[in-house]
Amino acid sequence: MDVTPDPDLSPQQFGRAFKAFLDAALAAASPPPSPLLDRIAGHLGTDPAQLPVVTEEFDVFEQPNLQVALDTHLEQAMVELQEGGTLSRRILGF
């Protein structure tokens, strides 16, 4: 393998080639299995990465009201709830 630097290779050409290498390496890499992702995909019936993302942020003082609203809705809808989740570094303050 010849590792002699090419004097005609510009920094821009190197950058493009290196980015293409990184993109190919990432595309070939398999992500580790995620029990949470598997659970979400099973519930939704499709890969969650292919779905649109909708978010809503609530002030800390509004979170108890949100919990009461969710509890009331679930009770009235008579659905079974399976709790699950993850910790966020943002919430933990790291």
NORRAQUI-V832549 format. One record per helix or strand of 2 or more residues. SS is the DSSP state (A for helix, B for strand). FROM is the first residue (numbers start at 0). LEN is the number of residues. If there is no record, write none. Layout:
ss=(SS/SS)
from=(FROM/FROM)
len=(LEN/LEN)
//
This chain:
ss=(A/A/A/A/A)
from=(10/34/47/59/88)
len=(18/10/3/18/4)
//
